[in-house]
Amino acid sequence: MKHDRHVSTSTCRKAAFTPCRDGCGDEGRSAAENHGWEIKGVTDELLERYSQRAAQRDEKVAEEEKKLGRKLTNDERAVVVRESRKTKLDTVSTAEVRARQRGRLSSAELAELGKVRAAAVGGKAVQMEPPKRVLSLAAEHCFERRTVVAEHDLLASALRFGYGRLDVATLKSELKNDAGLLKAGGKVTTAASLQREMDVVEFVTSTRGKFPALGVPVKNDRLSPEQAQAGANVLSCRDQVVVLRGAAGVGKTTVLSSIIEGSKDEVLVFAPTTKAVEVLQKDGGASRAGQVLARTQTVQALLQSRRESNMRSMPSVVSVQERCESSAITAHLKRW
């Protein structure tokens, strides 16, 4: 993580005070209106000094409301807040941020905070989280939806799991020595993820050309020549798995509808999220494709159906749409 750039100022503040907060128990005070959580023994004056952004925000909002002669909507407030925010320093290290924060305190204030912290932890050293455990939790979180992540993303996640207990150098060393994580070119994956990807590649490769064509194109004047060709290519494909890719807004759902119309078999459509399901369902209509889209379900429903029926009663074609990081949507059509 170059210059620890992914560790924000708020993260550093939390890291600095977490040991004190964790040990306070009943000594922690209820959150005040402008300061979030508070710790008994930290004065209001000190809190005010570290809450300058809130005052700046309120001042800018008040100026804008006075200019317009009315209250700002939530969206308008968000714009004012965003535009009034200073550009964050993305090359400052954690140590530099902590030094700047503590530099705003007098010797007496530092001593008082030291007493608060000592009382919170009973005068004992803060119990360190085992680096291996923290990295394991971070990996579990990062690989929940992705098979490959950047090293700095994994380290940033580990820092969040170990607020104030671990530093970047310790986590980097643990990552380097962890044989269960595969590293290359600044990316990290697991042996299990790599094996799953290899299994998918083997499955797709071994089932090519072993099925009859999906169907024949149906004339559709709404399709551009490129869209018509894409639909025809999918319908004539004899593979078990077909992938249709395209950037956002190029008409993938329109092409998918033409594929459904031309398919010889029943088609079911699934999407990874409820929001995506709702979007596809809105495209439903009286046509065959419209009726199919109106019945779109989540992938979770697909997996549940597979467990309950072992896919015996499922149709020969299942279409799954998923949103990729590039804002493109990939349509996977798989025969069962």
C-alpha positions as CSV (number, residue, x, y, z in Angstrom):
1,M,0.0,0.0,0.0
2,K,2.0,2.9,-1.3
3,H,2.2,5.6,1.4
4,D,-0.7,3.9,3.1
5,R,-2.9,5.9,0.8
6,H,-6.0,3.8,1.4
7,V,-6.1,4.6,5.1
8,S,-8.3,7.6,5.5
9,T,-8.1,10.3,8.1
10,S,-11.3,9.0,9.8
11,T,-9.7,5.5,9.9
12,C,-6.7,6.9,11.6
13,R,-8.8,8.7,14.2
14,K,-10.7,5.5,14.9
15,A,-7.4,3.6,15.1
16,A,-6.0,6.0,17.6
17,F,-9.0,6.0,19.9
18,T,-10.3,2.4,19.5
19,P,-8.3,0.9,22.4
20,C,-9.7,3.6,24.7
21,R,-13.2,3.2,23.3
22,D,-13.1,-0.6,23.6
23,G,-12.1,-0.6,27.2
24,C,-14.5,2.1,28.4
25,G,-17.6,-0.1,29.0
26,D,-20.1,2.0,31.0
27,E,-17.7,4.9,31.0
28,G,-18.5,5.6,27.3
29,R,-21.1,8.3,26.9
30,S,-24.0,8.4,24.6
31,A,-23.4,10.0,21.2
32,A,-23.9,13.7,21.0
33,E,-25.6,15.4,18.1
34,N,-22.5,16.6,16.4
35,H,-19.7,14.3,17.6
36,G,-20.8,10.7,17.1
37,W,-19.6,8.4,19.9
38,E,-17.8,10.1,22.9
39,I,-15.6,8.9,25.7
40,K,-15.9,10.1,29.3
41,G,-13.0,12.2,30.2
42,V,-12.6,13.9,26.7
43,T,-13.7,17.5,27.1
44,D,-16.3,19.1,24.9
45,E,-13.8,21.8,24.0
46,L,-11.5,19.1,22.6
47,L,-14.3,17.5,20.7
48,E,-15.2,20.8,19.1
49,R,-11.6,21.3,18.0
50,Y,-11.7,18.0,16.1
51,S,-15.2,18.7,14.7
52,Q,-14.3,21.6,12.4
53,R,-15.7,19.9,9.3
54,A,-19.2,19.8,10.8
55,A,-19.1,23.5,11.5
56,Q,-17.8,24.2,8.0
57,R,-20.6,22.1,6.5
58,D,-23.3,23.8,8.5
59,E,-21.9,27.2,7.5
60,K,-22.0,26.4,3.8
61,V,-25.5,25.0,4.0
62,A,-26.7,28.1,5.9
63,E,-25.1,30.4,3.2
64,E,-26.8,28.5,0.4
65,E,-30.2,28.5,2.1
66,K,-30.0,32.2,2.8
67,K,-29.1,32.8,-0.9
68,L,-32.1,30.7,-2.1
69,G,-34.5,31.8,0.6
70,R,-35.5,28.3,1.5
71,K,-34.4,25.0,3.0
72,L,-32.2,22.8,0.9
73,T,-33.3,19.3,0.0
74,N,-31.3,16.4,1.1
75,D,-29.8,16.0,-2.4
76,E,-28.9,19.7,-2.5
77,R,-27.3,19.5,0.9
78,A,-25.2,16.6,-0.4
79,V,-24.0,18.6,-3.3
80,V,-23.0,21.6,-1.1
81,V,-21.2,19.2,1.3
82,R,-19.3,17.6,-1.5
83,E,-18.3,20.8,-3.2
84,S,-17.1,22.4,0.0
85,R,-15.0,19.5,1.0
86,K,-11.2,20.0,0.6
87,T,-9.4,17.5,-1.6
88,K,-8.0,14.7,0.6
89,L,-4.3,14.1,0.8
90,D,-3.8,10.8,-0.9
91,T,0.0,10.6,-0.3
92,V,0.1,11.2,3.4
93,S,1.1,8.2,5.6
94,T,-0.7,6.9,8.7
95,A,2.2,8.1,10.9
96,E,2.0,11.6,9.3
97,V,-1.8,11.9,9.9
98,R,-1.4,10.7,13.5
99,A,1.4,13.2,14.1
100,R,-0.7,16.1,12.7
101,Q,-3.7,15.1,14.8
102,R,-1.6,14.9,18.0
103,G,0.2,18.1,17.1
104,R,-3.0,20.0,17.7
105,L,-2.9,18.9,21.4
106,S,-1.0,20.6,24.2
107,S,1.2,18.6,26.5
108,A,-1.4,18.8,29.3
109,E,-4.2,17.5,26.9
110,L,-2.0,14.6,25.8
111,A,-1.3,13.7,29.4
112,E,-5.1,13.8,30.2
113,L,-5.9,11.6,27.3
114,G,-3.1,9.2,28.4
115,K,-4.8,8.9,31.8
116,V,-8.2,8.2,30.1
117,R,-6.6,5.5,28.0
118,A,-4.7,4.0,30.9
119,A,-7.9,3.9,33.0
120,A,-9.8,2.3,30.1
121,V,-7.3,-0.6,29.6
122,G,-6.5,-1.0,33.3
123,G,-2.9,0.1,32.8
124,K,-2.2,-3.0,30.8
125,A,-0.9,-3.3,27.3
126,V,-3.6,-3.5,24.7
127,Q,-4.2,-7.1,23.6
128,M,-3.0,-7.4,20.0
129,E,-5.2,-9.3,17.5
130,P,-3.2,-12.2,15.9
131,P,-2.2,-10.9,12.4
132,K,-3.0,-14.3,10.9
133,R,-6.6,-14.1,12.3
134,V,-7.1,-10.5,11.0
135,L,-5.8,-11.4,7.6
136,S,-8.1,-14.4,7.5
137,L,-11.1,-12.3,8.3
138,A,-10.1,-9.8,5.6
139,A,-9.7,-12.5,3.1
140,E,-13.1,-14.0,3.9
141,H,-14.7,-10.6,3.4
142,C,-12.8,-9.8,0.2
143,F,-13.3,-13.2,-1.5
144,E,-17.0,-13.4,-0.6
145,R,-17.9,-11.9,-4.1
146,R,-14.6,-11.8,-5.9
147,T,-12.0,-14.4,-6.8
148,V,-9.1,-12.0,-7.3
149,V,-8.4,-8.8,-5.3
150,A,-5.6,-6.3,-5.3
151,E,-3.1,-6.7,-2.4
152,H,-3.8,-3.1,-1.2
153,D,-7.6,-3.8,-1.0
154,L,-6.9,-6.9,1.1
155,L,-4.5,-5.0,3.4
156,A,-7.0,-2.1,3.7
157,S,-9.7,-4.6,4.8
158,A,-7.3,-6.2,7.3
159,L,-6.6,-2.7,8.8
160,R,-10.3,-2.2,9.3
161,F,-10.6,-5.5,11.1
162,G,-7.7,-4.6,13.3
163,Y,-8.3,-0.9,14.1
164,G,-5.4,0.4,16.2
165,R,-4.0,-3.1,16.9
166,L,-1.9,-3.8,13.8
167,D,0.2,-1.8,11.4
168,V,0.7,-2.1,7.7
169,A,4.2,-3.5,8.0
170,T,3.0,-6.4,10.2
171,L,0.1,-7.2,7.8
172,K,2.4,-7.1,4.7
173,S,4.8,-9.5,6.4
174,E,1.9,-11.9,7.3
175,L,0.5,-11.7,3.7
176,K,3.9,-12.4,2.3
177,N,4.3,-15.5,4.4
178,D,0.7,-16.8,4.1
179,A,1.0,-19.9,1.9
180,G,-2.8,-20.2,1.6
181,L,-2.9,-16.9,-0.5
182,L,-1.5,-16.9,-4.0
183,K,0.2,-13.6,-5.0
184,A,1.2,-12.3,-8.4
185,G,1.5,-8.9,-10.0
186,G,0.0,-7.1,-7.0
187,K,-3.1,-9.4,-7.0
188,V,-4.2,-12.0,-4.5
189,T,-6.4,-15.1,-4.8
190,T,-6.8,-18.4,-3.1
191,A,-6.0,-21.9,-4.2
192,A,-9.8,-22.8,-3.9
193,S,-10.8,-19.8,-6.1
194,L,-8.2,-20.7,-8.7
195,Q,-9.4,-24.3,-8.7
196,R,-13.0,-23.2,-9.2
197,E,-12.0,-21.0,-12.1
198,M,-10.1,-23.9,-13.7
199,D,-13.1,-26.2,-13.2
200,V,-15.3,-23.6,-15.0
201,V,-12.9,-23.3,-17.9
202,E,-12.7,-27.1,-18.2
203,F,-16.5,-27.4,-18.1
204,V,-17.0,-24.8,-20.8
205,T,-14.3,-26.3,-23.0
206,S,-15.5,-29.9,-22.6
207,T,-19.1,-29.1,-23.6
208,R,-18.5,-27.1,-26.7
209,G,-20.4,-28.1,-29.8
210,K,-22.3,-31.0,-28.1
211,F,-25.8,-29.6,-28.3
212,P,-28.3,-28.7,-31.0
213,A,-28.7,-25.1,-32.0
214,L,-30.8,-23.0,-29.6
215,G,-33.2,-21.9,-32.3
216,V,-33.5,-19.6,-35.3
217,P,-33.7,-15.8,-35.4
218,V,-37.1,-14.2,-35.6
219,K,-37.4,-11.0,-37.7
220,N,-37.3,-8.0,-35.6
221,D,-37.0,-4.5,-37.1
222,R,-36.0,-3.0,-33.7
223,L,-32.6,-4.6,-33.9
224,S,-29.6,-2.9,-35.4
225,P,-27.5,-5.1,-37.8
226,E,-25.0,-5.7,-35.0
227,Q,-27.7,-6.7,-32.5
228,A,-29.3,-9.0,-35.0
229,Q,-26.0,-10.6,-35.7
230,A,-25.2,-11.1,-32.0
231,G,-28.6,-12.7,-31.5
232,A,-28.2,-15.0,-34.5
233,N,-24.7,-16.1,-33.3
234,V,-26.1,-17.1,-29.9
235,L,-29.1,-18.9,-31.4
236,S,-26.9,-20.9,-33.8
237,C,-24.4,-21.8,-31.0
238,R,-24.1,-25.5,-30.1
239,D,-22.2,-25.0,-26.8
240,Q,-23.6,-25.6,-23.4
241,V,-22.6,-22.2,-22.1
242,V,-22.8,-19.0,-24.2
243,V,-21.7,-15.5,-23.1
244,L,-23.1,-12.3,-24.5
245,R,-21.1,-9.2,-23.5
246,G,-21.6,-5.5,-24.1
247,A,-21.2,-2.1,-22.5
248,A,-24.1,-0.4,-20.6
249,G,-26.8,0.9,-23.0
250,V,-25.9,-1.0,-26.1
251,G,-29.1,-3.0,-26.1
252,K,-28.2,-6.4,-24.5
253,T,-31.7,-6.8,-23.1
254,T,-33.1,-6.2,-26.5
255,V,-30.8,-8.8,-28.0
256,L,-31.7,-11.2,-25.1
257,S,-35.4,-10.7,-25.9
258,S,-34.8,-11.6,-29.6
259,I,-32.9,-14.7,-28.4
260,I,-35.8,-15.7,-26.2
261,E,-38.3,-15.2,-29.1
262,G,-36.1,-17.5,-31.4
263,S,-35.4,-20.2,-28.9
264,K,-36.9,-23.6,-29.4
265,D,-37.0,-24.3,-25.7
266,E,-38.5,-22.8,-22.6
267,V,-36.4,-20.0,-21.2
268,L,-36.0,-18.8,-17.6
269,V,-34.2,-15.5,-16.7
270,F,-32.3,-15.0,-13.5
271,A,-30.4,-12.0,-12.1
272,P,-27.9,-11.7,-9.2
273,T,-29.8,-9.0,-7.2
274,T,-33.4,-8.1,-6.5
275,K,-32.8,-4.6,-8.1
276,A,-31.6,-6.2,-11.3
277,V,-34.6,-8.6,-11.2
278,E,-37.0,-5.6,-10.9
279,V,-35.3,-3.8,-13.9
280,L,-35.8,-6.9,-16.1
281,Q,-39.3,-7.5,-14.9
282,K,-40.3,-3.9,-16.0
283,D,-39.3,-4.9,-19.5
284,G,-42.0,-7.6,-19.5
285,G,-45.0,-7.4,-21.9
286,A,-47.5,-9.4,-23.9
287,S,-44.8,-11.0,-26.2
288,R,-43.2,-14.3,-25.4
289,A,-40.0,-12.5,-24.4
290,G,-42.0,-10.0,-22.3
291,Q,-43.7,-12.8,-20.4
292,V,-40.4,-14.5,-19.7
293,L,-38.8,-11.3,-18.5
294,A,-41.8,-10.6,-16.3
295,R,-41.0,-13.9,-14.5
296,T,-37.3,-13.1,-13.8
297,Q,-36.1,-14.4,-10.5
298,T,-32.9,-14.1,-8.4
299,V,-30.0,-16.5,-8.8
300,Q,-30.7,-17.6,-5.2
301,A,-34.1,-18.9,-6.5
302,L,-32.3,-20.8,-9.2
303,L,-29.9,-22.4,-6.8
304,Q,-32.8,-23.3,-4.4
305,S,-34.7,-24.9,-7.3
306,R,-31.7,-26.9,-8.2
307,R,-31.4,-28.2,-4.7
308,E,-35.0,-29.1,-4.5
309,S,-35.5,-30.7,-7.9
310,N,-31.9,-31.6,-8.9
311,M,-32.7,-29.6,-12.1
312,R,-34.8,-32.4,-13.5
313,S,-37.8,-30.2,-14.1
314,M,-35.8,-27.1,-15.3
315,P,-36.0,-26.0,-18.9
316,S,-33.1,-26.6,-21.3
317,V,-32.1,-22.9,-21.3
318,V,-31.4,-20.6,-18.4
319,S,-30.3,-17.1,-18.9
320,V,-28.5,-15.2,-16.2
321,Q,-27.6,-11.5,-16.3
322,E,-25.0,-10.1,-14.1
323,R,-23.5,-6.6,-13.7
324,C,-19.7,-6.4,-14.0
325,E,-17.3,-3.9,-12.5
326,S,-17.0,-2.2,-15.9
327,S,-20.8,-1.4,-15.9
328,A,-21.1,-4.0,-18.7
329,I,-23.7,-6.8,-18.3
330,T,-22.8,-10.3,-19.2
331,A,-25.6,-12.7,-20.2
332,H,-24.8,-16.3,-19.6
333,L,-27.1,-18.8,-21.3
334,K,-26.7,-22.3,-20.0
335,R,-28.6,-25.5,-21.0
336,W,-29.6,-27.9,-18.2
